[in-house]
């Protein structure tokens, strides 16, 4: 957490130049060092004590995989790694090796490099599941670039699309002594978090910070400073973290997205109320870093 957020870090060498190198990919798939990351529905396989990602060999996946449907992730620990999708409506496979768990939980217990690997695998598997048909002509689409794109199968179209991420800002707004936190009605009682929202077309990140803060809380923001980012594959967001200085203080819930918003001092945050976001989130890191500035 000191240098990067959970799910982040360049632990997978994506070697994008190999994605269309069919000969190299074929050799990689035949290699005894090749590994496979199964994603059952939206869950990933772990086992052992302490928990670790279960990486399968070609022998273990056997005939249940279709080479044309595999997703090349890159080199993980210097070995070729592929993601494989397992139908979530079927019984969970590989029970003798471990259990499938939700990524939010796994992000809190796995080593940083393994959390990064499975976030990458899950994001691509979920993207393919949402892109079965061509968005232009409606024809079926197939894997392209070793699972890093999809190509329309209509010979008169052949449109190729690539995985997308949805940029969202998340900001710790402060007046120096207090920080601004809000809560949504659906959250557990007492939980508050930083202000966040999706970037709109034609908008800079700084503009999005100012707009979202004003829309949700009525607070005008001046200086905006970048903090860090976090891939958030639920299903496909990229959280862009900022800290910002408030230029006003009167709160009003302008757009109704929040149930409540309040100013909190460092003393109040350390008291146990409000409840803070999960530690795997960039929201929590923004808050923790702000708390640390006051020590």
TAVENFEN-V563013 format. One record per helix or strand of 3 or more residues. SS is the DSSP state (~ for helix, > for strand). FROM is the first residue (numbers start at 1). LEN is the number of residues. Records with the same first field share a line. If there is no record, write none. Layout:
SS->FROM-LEN + FROM-LEN
This chain:
~->16-3 + 22-9 + 58-7 + 67-3 + 103-4 + 112-18 + 145-3 + 205-13 + 266-5 + 282-12
>->35-6 + 43-5 + 71-6 + 79-8 + 99-3 + 140-5 + 149-4 + 160-3 + 166-9 + 178-6 + 195-4 + 221-12 + 237-10 + 260-6
